Amino acid sequence: MDLQYNITYRQKDKGWQYIISYKVDSKWRQKAKQGYRTKQEAKKASDKALSELKEYLLENRVINHDYNNITFKEFYEIYNYDNKLYITASTAENLKYSVNNFKLIHDKKLKDITTSDIQVVIDNMYRENRKQTTVRSRLAYINILFNAAVNKYNIITESPAADVKLKKNIDKPERRALDKKEVDDLLEALKNDKLSYYIVALTASTTGMRIGEILGLTKGDIGEDTINVNKQYKMIGDNVFGLGPLKSKNSNRIIPVPKTTIDAINSFMVLYSPA
């Protein structure tokens, strides 16, 4: 939250006191507490108090009661607070990265942002030789915010990101599936030197599973001739990775698997499972 504040410390009654001065609705207010033995203790307490103050102001909409005056950055923080329990960690991370790319409009009132403002940022991204997929992704996440401002918060009537121009006719790199010989050559090359890579490549080539699904497999998921795909290895928090749900309910599935793949996975798990 972009809260205007300053913190001062002073000795009082044989101890230390902190005073947090902060600005809300054009008025300066104070929050103070004393009784700390050292200045360091007072500083540690003030850091915690400031964090709690920001959380309180955000949760209770003390700052910018009038949405007509809310800035783009402030709206993002409110949206993020309201939705953090309902979006995945990767979505939250991508949204944060996208917002950081649009610093030119951070301090501009949401209702005053135009398509031209968004276009300037997009054009700058192209000048920096950003990939087309990156530009499209950043714009899509920004549009999520503007659409929420339209449909949920009723701050604006339409998204200024809707009519932004993007480059067209970008040549896509040629992609094709490996043929059987290429798959066999890859597996042979990995088999002796990189066993863990071999297991991942073997499982992917014989089941069609995604990398996160393969890395999320546990012993109970492996049947005699099937694999139960019910979770994946993914980002589950702020730069924290672990097991989490699949992308959708339809992604949960039981798939038939060749016995050679089942045997290889089971042998690998026995070899590398902790005793």
C-alpha positions as protocol buffer text, in pm:
chain_id: "A"
residue {
  index: 1
  type: MET
  ca { x: 0 y: 0 z: 0 }
}
residue {
  index: 2
  type: ASP
  ca { x: 132 y: 350 z: -90 }
}
residue {
  index: 3
  type: LEU
  ca { x: 74 y: 501 z: 252 }
}
residue {
  index: 4
  type: GLN
  ca { x: 239 y: 834 z: 335 }
}
residue {
  index: 5
  type: TYR
  ca { x: 404 y: 800 z: 675 }
}
residue {
  index: 6
  type: ASN
  ca { x: 711 y: 868 z: 884 }
}
residue {
  index: 7
  type: ILE
  ca { x: 834 y: 715 z: 1209 }
}
residue {
  index: 8
  type: THR
  ca { x: 1019 y: 892 z: 1489 }
}
residue {
  index: 9
  type: TYR
  ca { x: 1173 y: 754 z: 1807 }
}
residue {
  index: 10
  type: ARG
  ca { x: 1239 y: 931 z: 2136 }
}
residue {
  index: 11
  type: GLN
  ca { x: 1335 y: 852 z: 2492 }
}
residue {
  index: 12
  type: LYS
  ca { x: 1049 y: 890 z: 2737 }
}
residue {
  index: 13
  type: ASP
  ca { x: 997 y: 785 z: 3099 }
}
residue {
  index: 14
  type: LYS
  ca { x: 1330 y: 595 z: 3112 }
}
residue {
  index: 15
  type: GLY
  ca { x: 1248 y: 404 z: 2796 }
}
residue {
  index: 16
  type: TRP
  ca { x: 1187 y: 446 z: 2425 }
}
residue {
  index: 17
  type: GLN
  ca { x: 873 y: 544 z: 2233 }
}
residue {
  index: 18
  type: TYR
  ca { x: 783 y: 519 z: 1866 }
}
residue {
  index: 19
  type: ILE
  ca { x: 548 y: 758 z: 1688 }
}
residue {
  index: 20
  type: ILE
  ca { x: 400 y: 666 z: 1351 }
}
residue {
  index: 21
  type: SER
  ca { x: 260 y: 967 z: 1165 }
}
residue {
  index: 22
  type: TYR
  ca { x: 47 y: 873 z: 864 }
}
residue {
  index: 23
  type: LYS
  ca { x: -178 y: 1054 z: 618 }
}
residue {
  index: 24
  type: VAL
  ca { x: -536 y: 948 z: 553 }
}
residue {
  index: 25
  type: ASP
  ca { x: -787 y: 1150 z: 347 }
}
residue {
  index: 26
  type: SER
  ca { x: -550 y: 1451 z: 340 }
}
residue {
  index: 27
  type: LYS
  ca { x: -517 y: 1451 z: 720 }
}
residue {
  index: 28
  type: TRP
  ca { x: -216 y: 1348 z: 929 }
}
residue {
  index: 29
  type: ARG
  ca { x: -277 y: 1112 z: 1220 }
}
residue {
  index: 30
  type: GLN
  ca { x: -53 y: 947 z: 1478 }
}
residue {
  index: 31
  type: LYS
  ca { x: -10 y: 610 z: 1643 }
}
residue {
  index: 32
  type: ALA
  ca { x: 235 y: 587 z: 1931 }
}
residue {
  index: 33
  type: LYS
  ca { x: 350 y: 343 z: 2199 }
}
residue {
  index: 34
  type: GLN
  ca { x: 617 y: 358 z: 2468 }
}
residue {
  index: 35
  type: GLY
  ca { x: 785 y: 144 z: 2729 }
}
residue {
  index: 36
  type: TYR
  ca { x: 1062 y: -18 z: 2524 }
}
residue {
  index: 37
  type: ARG
  ca { x: 1400 y: -72 z: 2686 }
}
residue {
  index: 38
  type: THR
  ca { x: 1604 y: 6 z: 2375 }
}
residue {
  index: 39
  type: LYS
  ca { x: 1558 y: 194 z: 2050 }
}
residue {
  index: 40
  type: GLN
  ca { x: 1605 y: -135 z: 1863 }
}
residue {
  index: 41
  type: GLU
  ca { x: 1308 y: -286 z: 2050 }
}
residue {
  index: 42
  type: ALA
  ca { x: 1100 y: 20 z: 1965 }
}
residue {
  index: 43
  type: LYS
  ca { x: 1199 y: -5 z: 1599 }
}
residue {
  index: 44
  type: LYS
  ca { x: 1104 y: -372 z: 1581 }
}
residue {
  index: 45
  type: ALA
  ca { x: 767 y: -298 z: 1740 }
}
residue {
  index: 46
  type: SER
  ca { x: 703 y: -3 z: 1508 }
}
residue {
  index: 47
  type: ASP
  ca { x: 770 y: -217 z: 1198 }
}
residue {
  index: 48
  type: LYS
  ca { x: 509 y: -466 z: 1315 }
}
residue {
  index: 49
  type: ALA
  ca { x: 264 y: -190 z: 1406 }
}
residue {
  index: 50
  type: LEU
  ca { x: 308 y: -26 z: 1063 }
}
residue {
  index: 51
  type: SER
  ca { x: 239 y: -354 z: 886 }
}
residue {
  index: 52
  type: GLU
  ca { x: -76 y: -409 z: 1094 }
}
residue {
  index: 53
  type: LEU
  ca { x: -185 y: -50 z: 1030 }
}
residue {
  index: 54
  type: LYS
  ca { x: -155 y: -90 z: 654 }
}
residue {
  index: 55
  type: GLU
  ca { x: -352 y: -417 z: 669 }
}
residue {
  index: 56
  type: TYR
  ca { x: -626 y: -248 z: 875 }
}
residue {
  index: 57
  type: LEU
  ca { x: -652 y: 52 z: 644 }
}
residue {
  index: 58
  type: LEU
  ca { x: -670 y: -173 z: 340 }
}
residue {
  index: 59
  type: GLU
  ca { x: -923 y: -415 z: 491 }
}
residue {
  index: 60
  type: ASN
  ca { x: -1151 y: -138 z: 615 }
}
residue {
  index: 61
  type: ARG
  ca { x: -1116 y: 85 z: 307 }
}
residue {
  index: 62
  type: VAL
  ca { x: -1000 y: 376 z: 523 }
}
residue {
  index: 63
  type: ILE
  ca { x: -784 y: 498 z: 238 }
}
residue {
  index: 64
  type: ASN
  ca { x: -972 y: 612 z: -71 }
}
residue {
  index: 65
  type: HIS
  ca { x: -1328 y: 569 z: 50 }
}
residue {
  index: 66
  type: ASP
  ca { x: -1412 y: 754 z: -269 }
}
residue {
  index: 67
  type: TYR
  ca { x: -1327 y: 514 z: -549 }
}
residue {
  index: 68
  type: ASN
  ca { x: -1335 y: 807 z: -789 }
}
residue {
  index: 69
  type: ASN
  ca { x: -996 y: 911 z: -655 }
}
residue {
  index: 70
  type: ILE
  ca { x: -833 y: 570 z: -628 }
}
residue {
  index: 71
  type: THR
  ca { x: -508 y: 518 z: -818 }
}
residue {
  index: 72
  type: PHE
  ca { x: -426 y: 217 z: -1032 }
}
residue {
  index: 73
  type: LYS
  ca { x: -173 y: 87 z: -777 }
}
residue {
  index: 74
  type: GLU
  ca { x: -414 y: 130 z: -486 }
}
residue {
  index: 75
  type: PHE
  ca { x: -687 y: -52 z: -674 }
}
residue {
  index: 76
  type: TYR
  ca { x: -450 y: -341 z: -747 }
}
residue {
  index: 77
  type: GLU
  ca { x: -374 y: -372 z: -375 }
}
residue {
  index: 78
  type: ILE
  ca { x: -744 y: -378 z: -289 }
}
residue {
  index: 79
  type: TYR
  ca { x: -816 y: -634 z: -561 }
}
residue {
  index: 80
  type: ASN
  ca { x: -526 y: -848 z: -447 }
}
residue {
  index: 81
  type: TYR
  ca { x: -644 y: -836 z: -85 }
}
residue {
  index: 82
  type: ASP
  ca { x: -1003 y: -926 z: -180 }
}
residue {
  index: 83
  type: ASN
  ca { x: -903 y: -1217 z: -404 }
}
residue {
  index: 84
  type: LYS
  ca { x: -586 y: -1363 z: -253 }
}
residue {
  index: 85
  type: LEU
  ca { x: -779 y: -1655 z: -101 }
}
residue {
  index: 86
  type: TYR
  ca { x: -941 y: -1744 z: -432 }
}
residue {
  index: 87
  type: ILE
  ca { x: -661 y: -1732 z: -687 }
}
residue {
  index: 88
  type: THR
  ca { x: -359 y: -1958 z: -726 }
}
residue {
  index: 89
  type: ALA
  ca { x: -13 y: -1849 z: -618 }
}
residue {
  index: 90
  type: SER
  ca { x: 105 y: -1847 z: -980 }
}
residue {
  index: 91
  type: THR
  ca { x: -186 y: -1621 z: -1084 }
}
residue {
  index: 92
  type: ALA
  ca { x: -108 y: -1382 z: -800 }
}
residue {
  index: 93
  type: GLU
  ca { x: 260 y: -1380 z: -901 }
}
residue {
  index: 94
  type: ASN
  ca { x: 182 y: -1315 z: -1269 }
}
residue {
  index: 95
  type: LEU
  ca { x: -55 y: -1036 z: -1171 }
}
residue {
  index: 96
  type: LYS
  ca { x: 217 y: -875 z: -958 }
}
residue {
  index: 97
  type: TYR
  ca { x: 473 y: -897 z: -1241 }
}
residue {
  index: 98
  type: SER
  ca { x: 222 y: -748 z: -1484 }
}
residue {
  index: 99
  type: VAL
  ca { x: 138 y: -457 z: -1255 }
}
residue {
  index: 100
  type: ASN
  ca { x: 510 y: -387 z: -1211 }
}
residue {
  index: 101
  type: ASN
  ca { x: 540 y: -354 z: -1590 }
}
residue {
  index: 102
  type: PHE
  ca { x: 282 y: -73 z: -1582 }
}
residue {
  index: 103
  type: LYS
  ca { x: 458 y: 165 z: -1343 }
}
residue {
  index: 104
  type: LEU
  ca { x: 377 y: 458 z: -1573 }
}
residue {
  index: 105
  type: ILE
  ca { x: 15 y: 443 z: -1456 }
}
residue {
  index: 106
  type: HIS
  ca { x: 69 y: 343 z: -1092 }
}
residue {
  index: 107
  type: ASP
  ca { x: -10 y: 687 z: -952 }
}
residue {
  index: 108
  type: LYS
  ca { x: -278 y: 781 z: -1205 }
}
residue {
  index: 109
  type: LYS
  ca { x: -642 y: 778 z: -1098 }
}
residue {
  index: 110
  type: LEU
  ca { x: -810 y: 466 z: -1227 }
}
residue {
  index: 111
  type: LYS
  ca { x: -1096 y: 659 z: -1385 }
}
residue {
  index: 112
  type: ASP
  ca { x: -851 y: 883 z: -1575 }
}
residue {
  index: 113
  type: ILE
  ca { x: -649 y: 603 z: -1739 }
}
residue {
  index: 114
  type: THR
  ca { x: -700 y: 590 z: -2114 }
}
residue {
  index: 115
  type: THR
  ca { x: -629 y: 339 z: -2387 }
}
residue {
  index: 116
  type: SER
  ca { x: -343 y: 564 z: -2494 }
}
residue {
  index: 117
  type: ASP
  ca { x: -183 y: 530 z: -2150 }
}
residue {
  index: 118
  type: ILE
  ca { x: -189 y: 152 z: -2181 }
}
residue {
  index: 119
  type: GLN
  ca { x: -67 y: 167 z: -2540 }
}
residue {
  index: 120
  type: VAL
  ca { x: 242 y: 366 z: -2436 }
}
residue {
  index: 121
  type: VAL
  ca { x: 343 y: 88 z: -2196 }
}
residue {
  index: 122
  type: ILE
  ca { x: 281 y: -183 z: -2457 }
}
residue {
  index: 123
  type: ASP
  ca { x: 482 y: 9 z: -2717 }
}
residue {
  index: 124
  type: ASN
  ca { x: 771 y: 44 z: -2471 }
}
residue {
  index: 125
  type: MET
  ca { x: 765 y: -331 z: -2410 }
}
residue {
  index: 126
  type: TYR
  ca { x: 798 y: -392 z: -2783 }
}
residue {
  index: 127
  type: ARG
  ca { x: 1087 y: -142 z: -2801 }
}
residue {
  index: 128
  type: GLU
  ca { x: 1257 y: -344 z: -2527 }
}
residue {
  index: 129
  type: ASN
  ca { x: 1222 y: -651 z: -2754 }
}
residue {
  index: 130
  type: ARG
  ca { x: 992 y: -831 z: -2514 }
}
residue {
  index: 131
  type: LYS
  ca { x: 845 y: -1151 z: -2653 }
}
residue {
  index: 132
  type: GLN
  ca { x: 498 y: -1137 z: -2803 }
}
residue {
  index: 133
  type: THR
  ca { x: 376 y: -1402 z: -2560 }
}
residue {
  index: 134
  type: THR
  ca { x: 503 y: -1194 z: -2267 }
}
residue {
  index: 135
  type: VAL
  ca { x: 338 y: -875 z: -2392 }
}
residue {
  index: 136
  type: ARG
  ca { x: 6 y: -1052 z: -2445 }
}
residue {
  index: 137
  type: SER
  ca { x: 22 y: -1214 z: -2104 }
}
residue {
  index: 138
  type: ARG
  ca { x: 101 y: -889 z: -1921 }
}
residue {
  index: 139
  type: LEU
  ca { x: -184 y: -711 z: -2097 }
}
residue {
  index: 140
  type: ALA
  ca { x: -427 y: -996 z: -2023 }
}
residue {
  index: 141
  type: TYR
  ca { x: -353 y: -979 z: -1650 }
}
residue {
  index: 142
  type: ILE
  ca { x: -389 y: -600 z: -1646 }
}
residue {
  index: 143
  type: ASN
  ca { x: -723 y: -639 z: -1822 }
}
residue {
  index: 144
  type: ILE
  ca { x: -835 y: -866 z: -1537 }
}
residue {
  index: 145
  type: LEU
  ca { x: -797 y: -568 z: -1303 }
}
residue {
  index: 146
  type: PHE
  ca { x: -980 y: -327 z: -1530 }
}
residue {
  index: 147
  type: ASN
  ca { x: -1262 y: -574 z: -1590 }
}
residue {
  index: 148
  type: ALA
  ca { x: -1301 y: -612 z: -1214 }
}
residue {
  index: 149
  type: ALA
  ca { x: -1312 y: -233 z: -1182 }
}
residue {
  index: 150
  type: VAL
  ca { x: -1597 y: -236 z: -1436 }
}
residue {
  index: 151
  type: ASN
  ca { x: -1802 y: -538 z: -1331 }
}
residue {
  index: 152
  type: LYS
  ca { x: -1737 y: -583 z: -960 }
}
residue {
  index: 153
  type: TYR
  ca { x: -1637 y: -247 z: -815 }
}
residue {
  index: 154
  type: ASN
  ca { x: -1830 y: -21 z: -1058 }
}
residue {
  index: 155
  type: ILE
  ca { x: -1551 y: 237 z: -1068 }
}
residue {
  index: 156
  type: ILE
  ca { x: -1528 y: 267 z: -1447 }
}
residue {
  index: 157
  type: THR
  ca { x: -1767 y: 179 z: -1729 }
}
residue {
  index: 158
  type: GLU
  ca { x: -1524 y: 7 z: -1966 }
}
residue {
  index: 159
  type: SER
  ca { x: -1172 y: -129 z: -1967 }
}
residue {
  index: 160
  type: PRO
  ca { x: -913 y: 102 z: -2127 }
}
residue {
  index: 161
  type: ALA
  ca { x: -707 y: -210 z: -2204 }
}
residue {
  index: 162
  type: ALA
  ca { x: -972 y: -363 z: -2428 }
}
residue {
  index: 163
  type: ASP
  ca { x: -875 y: -184 z: -2751 }
}
residue {
  index: 164
  type: VAL
  ca { x: -497 y: -177 z: -2714 }
}
residue {
  index: 165
  type: LYS
  ca { x: -310 y: -266 z: -3034 }
}
residue {
  index: 166
  type: LEU
  ca { x: -75 y: -563 z: -3041 }
}
residue {
  index: 167
  type: LYS
  ca { x: 161 y: -671 z: -3314 }
}
residue {
  index: 168
  type: LYS
  ca { x: 16 y: -916 z: -3564 }
}
residue {
  index: 169
  type: ASN
  ca { x: 158 y: -1184 z: -3790 }
}
residue {
  index: 170
  type: ILE
  ca { x: 433 y: -1274 z: -3547 }
}
residue {
  index: 171
  type: ASP
  ca { x: 604 y: -1585 z: -3680 }
}
residue {
  index: 172
  type: LYS
  ca { x: 567 y: -1869 z: -3437 }
}
residue {
  index: 173
  type: PRO
  ca { x: 853 y: -2116 z: -3397 }
}
residue {
  index: 174
  type: GLU
  ca { x: 783 y: -2445 z: -3565 }
}
residue {
  index: 175
  type: ARG
  ca { x: 682 y: -2712 z: -3318 }
}
residue {
  index: 176
  type: ARG
  ca { x: 638 y: -3080 z: -3380 }
}
residue {
  index: 177
  type: ALA
  ca { x: 624 y: -3398 z: -3179 }
}
residue {
  index: 178
  type: LEU
  ca { x: 927 y: -3625 z: -3171 }
}
residue {
  index: 179
  type: ASP
  ca { x: 896 y: -3934 z: -3386 }
}
residue {
  index: 180
  type: LYS
  ca { x: 950 y: -4280 z: -3237 }
}
residue {
  index: 181
  type: LYS
  ca { x: 1319 y: -4296 z: -3328 }
}
residue {
  index: 182
  type: GLU
  ca { x: 1385 y: -3955 z: -3174 }
}
residue {
  index: 183
  type: VAL
  ca { x: 1204 y: -4056 z: -2855 }
}
residue {
  index: 184
  type: ASP
  ca { x: 1403 y: -4382 z: -2838 }
}
residue {
  index: 185
  type: ASP
  ca { x: 1730 y: -4193 z: -2894 }
}
residue {
  index: 186
  type: LEU
  ca { x: 1642 y: -3943 z: -2620 }
}
residue {
  index: 187
  type: LEU
  ca { x: 1554 y: -4214 z: -2370 }
}
residue {
  index: 188
  type: GLU
  ca { x: 1870 y: -4409 z: -2451 }
}
residue {
  index: 189
  type: ALA
  ca { x: 2083 y: -4098 z: -2401 }
}
residue {
  index: 190
  type: LEU
  ca { x: 1924 y: -4029 z: -2060 }
}
residue {
  index: 191
  type: LYS
  ca { x: 1901 y: -4386 z: -1931 }
}
residue {
  index: 192
  type: ASN
  ca { x: 2253 y: -4430 z: -1804 }
}
residue {
  index: 193
  type: ASP
  ca { x: 2359 y: -4077 z: -1713 }
}
residue {
  index: 194
  type: LYS
  ca { x: 2047 y: -3897 z: -1589 }
}
residue {
  index: 195
  type: LEU
  ca { x: 1805 y: -4152 z: -1445 }
}
residue {
  index: 196
  type: SER
  ca { x: 1562 y: -3898 z: -1300 }
}
residue {
  index: 197
  type: TYR
  ca { x: 1541 y: -3720 z: -1638 }
}
residue {
  index: 198
  type: TYR
  ca { x: 1492 y: -4059 z: -1801 }
}
residue {
  index: 199
  type: ILE
  ca { x: 1193 y: -4142 z: -1579 }
}
residue {
  index: 200
  type: VAL
  ca { x: 1033 y: -3803 z: -1650 }
}
residue {
  index: 201
  type: ALA
  ca { x: 1089 y: -3835 z: -2027 }
}
residue {
  index: 202
  type: LEU
  ca { x: 967 y: -4197 z: -2030 }
}
residue {
  index: 203
  type: THR
  ca { x: 651 y: -4109 z: -1837 }
}
residue {
  index: 204
  type: ALA
  ca { x: 580 y: -3806 z: -2055 }
}
residue {
  index: 205
  type: SER
  ca { x: 631 y: -3995 z: -2380 }
}
residue {
  index: 206
  type: THR
  ca { x: 413 y: -4291 z: -2284 }
}
residue {
  index: 207
  type: THR
  ca { x: 133 y: -4111 z: -2095 }
}
residue {
  index: 208
  type: GLY
  ca { x: 115 y: -3754 z: -2227 }
}
residue {
  index: 209
  type: MET
  ca { x: 128 y: -3618 z: -1871 }
}
residue {
  index: 210
  type: ARG
  ca { x: 250 y: -3266 z: -1804 }
}
residue {
  index: 211
  type: ILE
  ca { x: 577 y: -3206 z: -1622 }
}
residue {
  index: 212
  type: GLY
  ca { x: 407 y: -3075 z: -1306 }
}
residue {
  index: 213
  type: GLU
  ca { x: 180 y: -3380 z: -1297 }
}
residue {
  index: 214
  type: ILE
  ca { x: 476 y: -3616 z: -1331 }
}
residue {
  index: 215
  type: LEU
  ca { x: 674 y: -3441 z: -1057 }
}
residue {
  index: 216
  type: GLY
  ca { x: 363 y: -3457 z: -836 }
}
residue {
  index: 217
  type: LEU
  ca { x: 333 y: -3836 z: -850 }
}
residue {
  index: 218
  type: THR
  ca { x: 351 y: -4025 z: -522 }
}
residue {
  index: 219
  type: LYS
  ca { x: 361 y: -4399 z: -454 }
}
residue {
  index: 220
  type: GLY
  ca { x: -14 y: -4431 z: -399 }
}
residue {
  index: 221
  type: ASP
  ca { x: -84 y: -4291 z: -746 }
}
residue {
  index: 222
  type: ILE
  ca { x: 84 y: -4584 z: -925 }
}
residue {
  index: 223
  type: GLY
  ca { x: -139 y: -4884 z: -1000 }
}
residue {
  index: 224
  type: GLU
  ca { x: -63 y: -5210 z: -1176 }
}
residue {
  index: 225
  type: ASP
  ca { x: -135 y: -5066 z: -1519 }
}
residue {
  index: 226
  type: THR
  ca { x: -272 y: -4716 z: -1449 }
}
residue {
  index: 227
  type: ILE
  ca { x: -167 y: -4385 z: -1298 }
}
residue {
  index: 228
  type: ASN
  ca { x: -405 y: -4173 z: -1092 }
}
residue {
  index: 229
  type: VAL
  ca { x: -337 y: -3806 z: -1185 }
}
residue {
  index: 230
  type: ASN
  ca { x: -473 y: -3605 z: -891 }
}
residue {
  index: 231
  type: LYS
  ca { x: -219 y: -3335 z: -806 }
}
residue {
  index: 232
  type: GLN
  ca { x: 83 y: -3152 z: -942 }
}
residue {
  index: 233
  type: TYR
  ca { x: 409 y: -2993 z: -831 }
}
residue {
  index: 234
  type: LYS
  ca { x: 359 y: -2618 z: -861 }
}
residue {
  index: 235
  type: MET
  ca { x: 401 y: -2280 z: -696 }
}
residue {
  index: 236
  type: ILE
  ca { x: 182 y: -2281 z: -383 }
}
residue {
  index: 237
  type: GLY
  ca { x: 298 y: -1958 z: -220 }
}
residue {
  index: 238
  type: ASP
  ca { x: 532 y: -1663 z: -258 }
}
residue {
  index: 239
  type: ASN
  ca { x: 831 y: -1836 z: -424 }
}
residue {
  index: 240
  type: VAL
  ca { x: 730 y: -2158 z: -246 }
}
residue {
  index: 241
  type: PHE
  ca { x: 684 y: -2479 z: -447 }
}
residue {
  index: 242
  type: GLY
  ca { x: 505 y: -2796 z: -341 }
}
residue {
  index: 243
  type: LEU
  ca { x: 215 y: -3029 z: -418 }
}
residue {
  index: 244
  type: GLY
  ca { x: -110 y: -2861 z: -512 }
}
residue {
  index: 245
  type: PRO
  ca { x: -436 y: -2921 z: -698 }
}
residue {
  index: 246
  type: LEU
  ca { x: -456 y: -2961 z: -1073 }
}
residue {
  index: 247
  type: LYS
  ca { x: -567 y: -2678 z: -1299 }
}
residue {
  index: 248
  type: SER
  ca { x: -931 y: -2794 z: -1305 }
}
residue {
  index: 249
  type: LYS
  ca { x: -1153 y: -3082 z: -1187 }
}
residue {
  index: 250
  type: ASN
  ca { x: -1144 y: -3227 z: -1537 }
}
residue {
  index: 251
  type: SER
  ca { x: -767 y: -3259 z: -1509 }
}
residue {
  index: 252
  type: ASN
  ca { x: -813 y: -3530 z: -1245 }
}
residue {
  index: 253
  type: ARG
  ca { x: -805 y: -3859 z: -1432 }
}
residue {
  index: 254
  type: ILE
  ca { x: -691 y: -4220 z: -1434 }
}
residue {
  index: 255
  type: ILE
  ca { x: -487 y: -4312 z: -1741 }
}
residue {
  index: 256
  type: PRO
  ca { x: -366 y: -4649 z: -1876 }
}
residue {
  index: 257
  type: VAL
  ca { x: 11 y: -4688 z: -1870 }
}
residue {
  index: 258
  type: PRO
  ca { x: 242 y: -4948 z: -2031 }
}
residue {
  index: 259
  type: LYS
  ca { x: 382 y: -5201 z: -1783 }
}
residue {
  index: 260
  type: THR
  ca { x: 738 y: -5107 z: -1874 }
}
residue {
  index: 261
  type: THR
  ca { x: 671 y: -4749 z: -1759 }
}
residue {
  index: 262
  type: ILE
  ca { x: 502 y: -4866 z: -1437 }
}
residue {
  index: 263
  type: ASP
  ca { x: 797 y: -5095 z: -1357 }
}
residue {
  index: 264
  type: ALA
  ca { x: 1050 y: -4817 z: -1427 }
}
residue {
  index: 265
  type: ILE
  ca { x: 865 y: -4567 z: -1203 }
}
residue {
  index: 266
  type: ASN
  ca { x: 829 y: -4820 z: -920 }
}
residue {
  index: 267
  type: SER
  ca { x: 1199 y: -4914 z: -939 }
}
residue {
  index: 268
  type: PHE
  ca { x: 1296 y: -4548 z: -936 }
}
residue {
  index: 269
  type: MET
  ca { x: 1075 y: -4480 z: -631 }
}
residue {
  index: 270
  type: VAL
  ca { x: 1222 y: -4775 z: -441 }
}
residue {
  index: 271
  type: LEU
  ca { x: 1575 y: -4662 z: -528 }
}
residue {
  index: 272
  type: TYR
  ca { x: 1528 y: -4298 z: -426 }
}
residue {
  index: 273
  type: SER
  ca { x: 1259 y: -4314 z: -156 }
}
residue {
  index: 274
  type: PRO
  ca { x: 1389 y: -4231 z: 195 }
}
residue {
  index: 275
  type: ALA
  ca { x: 1435 y: -4532 z: 420 }
}
